[in-house]
Amino acid sequence: MRPNYTQSGFTHKVEFYPSGLRREARSPDDKGMKSQPNGLSDQAKSMQNNLKLWRKAKGHTLRALAEHTGNKISTLSSWENGVRAMDLDDLRKLADFYEVHPAALLMTPSEAASKIPVMQQAASIAQSMPEDVAASWLTMGRFATPGTKEE
Protein backbone atom coordinates (compact mmCIF):
# COMPACT_ATOMS: atom_id res chain seq x y z
CA MET A 1 0.00 0.00 0.00
CA ARG A 2 1.36 3.43 -0.95
CA PRO A 3 1.47 6.29 1.56
CA ASN A 4 -1.35 8.80 1.29
CA TYR A 5 0.84 11.70 0.24
CA THR A 6 1.80 9.91 -2.96
CA GLN A 7 -1.84 9.43 -3.83
CA SER A 8 -2.41 13.15 -3.45
CA GLY A 9 -0.37 13.97 -6.54
CA PHE A 10 2.61 15.44 -4.67
CA THR A 11 5.99 13.94 -5.53
CA HIS A 12 7.23 14.31 -1.93
CA LYS A 13 5.87 15.03 1.53
CA VAL A 14 4.61 18.57 1.83
CA GLU A 15 4.56 20.25 5.23
CA PHE A 16 1.72 22.62 5.95
CA TYR A 17 1.95 25.53 8.36
CA PRO A 18 -0.68 27.66 10.12
CA SER A 19 0.05 30.60 7.87
CA GLY A 20 -0.50 28.45 4.78
CA LEU A 21 3.00 29.27 3.53
CA ARG A 22 5.87 26.89 3.22
CA ARG A 23 8.67 27.42 5.71
CA GLU A 24 10.91 29.14 3.12
CA ALA A 25 8.20 31.66 2.21
CA ARG A 26 7.51 32.79 5.78
CA SER A 27 9.31 35.64 7.49
CA PRO A 28 12.26 34.57 9.69
CA ASP A 29 10.57 35.74 12.91
CA ASP A 30 7.36 33.75 12.24
CA LYS A 31 7.64 30.61 14.38
CA GLY A 32 4.33 29.10 13.33
CA MET A 33 1.71 28.39 15.99
CA LYS A 34 1.93 30.57 19.06
CA SER A 35 1.47 28.98 22.47
CA GLN A 36 -1.61 30.21 24.28
CA PRO A 37 -1.36 31.18 27.94
CA ASN A 38 -3.53 28.91 30.08
CA GLY A 39 -4.59 31.62 32.51
CA LEU A 40 -3.52 29.72 35.64
CA SER A 41 -2.00 31.80 38.41
CA ASP A 42 1.51 31.05 39.63
CA GLN A 43 -0.05 29.85 42.89
CA ALA A 44 -2.31 27.40 41.02
CA LYS A 45 0.64 26.14 38.96
CA SER A 46 2.66 25.64 42.15
CA MET A 47 -0.19 23.70 43.76
CA GLN A 48 -0.53 21.55 40.67
CA ASN A 49 3.21 20.82 40.69
CA ASN A 50 2.62 19.42 44.18
CA LEU A 51 0.39 16.79 42.57
CA LYS A 52 3.41 15.29 40.81
CA LEU A 53 5.33 15.30 44.09
CA TRP A 54 2.45 13.46 45.81
CA ARG A 55 2.22 10.86 43.06
CA LYS A 56 5.96 10.18 43.15
CA ALA A 57 6.07 10.17 46.97
CA LYS A 58 3.32 7.53 47.01
CA GLY A 59 5.10 5.52 44.29
CA HIS A 60 2.28 5.63 41.73
CA THR A 61 2.33 5.99 37.95
CA LEU A 62 0.12 8.21 35.82
CA ARG A 63 -1.42 5.02 34.42
CA ALA A 64 -2.49 3.80 37.89
CA LEU A 65 -3.87 7.22 38.71
CA ALA A 66 -5.77 7.33 35.40
CA GLU A 67 -7.33 3.93 36.09
CA HIS A 68 -8.51 5.08 39.53
CA THR A 69 -9.85 8.49 38.55
CA GLY A 70 -11.17 7.69 35.09
CA ASN A 71 -9.18 10.58 33.59
CA LYS A 72 -6.85 10.35 30.61
CA ILE A 73 -3.12 10.23 31.28
CA SER A 74 -2.71 13.40 29.20
CA THR A 75 -5.22 15.21 31.44
CA LEU A 76 -3.43 14.11 34.60
CA SER A 77 -0.09 15.15 33.14
CA SER A 78 -1.54 18.56 32.20
CA TRP A 79 -2.73 19.02 35.78
CA GLU A 80 0.65 18.07 37.22
CA ASN A 81 2.45 20.45 34.87
CA GLY A 82 0.12 23.38 35.53
CA VAL A 83 -1.13 23.46 31.95
CA ARG A 84 -4.78 22.63 32.57
CA ALA A 85 -7.07 23.79 35.37
CA MET A 86 -8.79 21.27 37.61
CA ASP A 87 -11.89 21.48 39.76
CA LEU A 88 -12.63 20.52 43.36
CA ASP A 89 -14.14 17.16 42.39
CA ASP A 90 -10.89 16.27 40.61
CA LEU A 91 -8.90 17.30 43.68
CA ARG A 92 -11.13 15.08 45.86
CA LYS A 93 -10.59 12.08 43.55
CA LEU A 94 -6.83 12.55 43.80
CA ALA A 95 -6.97 12.95 47.57
CA ASP A 96 -9.01 9.75 47.80
CA PHE A 97 -6.44 7.91 45.69
CA TYR A 98 -3.54 9.16 47.83
CA GLU A 99 -5.57 8.60 51.04
CA VAL A 100 -5.06 12.15 52.29
CA HIS A 101 -7.23 15.16 53.07
CA PRO A 102 -7.80 17.32 49.93
CA ALA A 103 -6.07 20.26 51.66
CA ALA A 104 -2.90 18.16 51.83
CA LEU A 105 -2.60 18.29 48.05
CA LEU A 106 -2.22 22.06 48.24
CA MET A 107 1.15 21.49 49.93
CA THR A 108 4.17 19.33 49.29
CA PRO A 109 4.07 15.93 51.00
CA SER A 110 6.73 17.03 53.51
CA GLU A 111 4.82 20.24 54.38
CA ALA A 112 1.54 18.37 54.76
CA ALA A 113 3.00 15.77 57.11
CA SER A 114 3.28 18.33 59.91
CA LYS A 115 0.54 20.83 59.01
CA ILE A 116 -2.48 18.67 58.14
CA PRO A 117 -2.86 17.05 61.60
CA VAL A 118 -2.71 20.52 63.20
CA MET A 119 -5.24 21.89 60.69
CA GLN A 120 -7.61 18.98 61.36
CA GLN A 121 -7.32 19.54 65.11
CA ALA A 122 -7.96 23.28 64.70
CA ALA A 123 -11.00 22.57 62.50
CA SER A 124 -12.36 20.17 65.10
CA ILE A 125 -11.98 22.79 67.84
CA ALA A 126 -13.52 25.54 65.68
CA GLN A 127 -16.57 23.38 64.86
CA SER A 128 -17.54 23.26 68.53
CA MET A 129 -17.28 27.04 69.01
CA PRO A 130 -20.03 29.59 68.53
CA GLU A 131 -19.46 31.58 65.34
CA ASP A 132 -18.39 34.82 67.07
CA VAL A 133 -15.90 33.00 69.29
CA ALA A 134 -14.43 31.17 66.27
CA ALA A 135 -14.05 34.52 64.45
CA SER A 136 -12.18 35.98 67.45
CA TRP A 137 -10.02 32.90 67.66
CA LEU A 138 -9.03 33.27 64.00
CA THR A 139 -8.26 36.96 64.52
CA MET A 140 -5.93 36.08 67.41
CA GLY A 141 -4.25 33.50 65.18
CA ARG A 142 -3.66 36.11 62.48
CA PHE A 143 -2.03 38.49 64.97
CA ALA A 144 0.17 35.67 66.29
CA THR A 145 1.34 34.71 62.79
CA PRO A 146 4.09 36.89 61.27
CA GLY A 147 3.28 38.34 57.87
CA THR A 148 -0.51 37.95 58.03
CA LYS A 149 -3.12 40.71 58.16
CA GLU A 150 -6.44 40.96 59.89
CA GLU A 151 -9.32 40.45 57.47
N, C-alpha and C positions, 0 to 999 in steps of 0.2 A: 504494500500500500504506500502511495506517495504522500509526502507531507502536504498539508493543506495549502501552504504558501505557493507550492509549485502549481497547484490547480487554479490558483487565482490569476495566473498569467504573468506574475513577476518572475524574473529569472533568478532572483536571490531574495533572502529575507529582507523585508523592509520594516524599519522601526518607525513607529508613529509616536508623536509627541503631542502634549496638550495644545500647543500653539498651532498644530497642523503642519508645521514646517520641519523639514529634516534638520538634523543637528547642525550641519554645515551652514544652513541658511538662516539660523537663528543668531541673534546678537550674542556676543561672548558673555555678557552678564546675565543672560536668561538661563536659569538653571532648571527649567521645566516646572513641574508641579511645586507649589509652595506649601510648606507644612502649615497647618491651621492650628492656632493655639487652642488648647482644650478648655480654657477658662477655669481650671482648678487653681485654688489658692496655693501658695507655698506650704501653708499649714496642712491642707488636705493632701498634697503630694507627700509630705513628710509622714503623715499618718498612714497613707497607703504604702509607703516604703516599709513601714513597720509590719505590714501583712507578710511581706517576704521573709522578714526576720522571724516572725512567729512560725511560718511554715517550715523554715529550715531548722529552727530550734526544736520543733516537735518531730523532725525527721520525716516529713511528708513530701510527696511529689505533687506537682500541679495535676497530674492525672488522677491521683487518689482524691484530691480536693474536688476536682471536676465531677468525679463519680458521686461523691457525697452531696454536693450542692446542686447538681444538675446544670451547672454552667459550663460553657465551653472553656477549654484551656486558654484560648486567646483572650477571652473576657477576663479570666482570673489573672493572666499575665498583665493585661492592661490596667487592672486595678492595682496590682503590686508595683507597677512602674509609674503610677500616677498619671496615666494617659486617659483613663476613662473613669467617670464618676460612678459611685456606688450609692445605694440607698440603705436605710436602716435595716430592712429585711435581709439584705445581703450580708450586712455586718453581723446580724444575729446568726445567720447560717454558719458563717465562719467561726464565730465564737462557740457555737454548738460543736462544730467539728474539732476545735482545739480544746474544748472542755474548759473554757474560761468565761468570765463575765465580759459582755461586749465592750465595756469601758477599758478593759485590759488591752484590747487591740488598738487603742488610741496611743498606746505607749510601746516602748520596746519591751521584750520579755523580761529583761533585767530590771527595768524601771517598775514594771507591773508587779513583780514578785514582792516588793516591799510596800508599794502604795495601795494595791487593790484590797488587801485585807483591812487596812486602815480606813479606806473609803467605805467598805461594806459595814464596818463597825460604826462609823460616823453616820451613815444612812440609817442604820438600825436605831441609833440613839435619836436622830432627828425625827423619825417616824412617830416616836412616842411623845414628842413635845407638841404643845399647842403652837399654832402657826406664828404668833408674835414672838414667842420664846425662841423658836427655831431661827427666825429672822435676826434676832439679837445675837444669837449664838454665832451665826454666819458673819455678822458684822464684826464681832470680837475676833473671829478667825482671820478676817481680812486685815485687821489692824496688827495682828500678831505675825502676819506673813510679810516679809520684806518684798517690796516691789509691787504690791497689790493696792488697789484703790477701793474705797467704799463705793458701792453702787446704789 
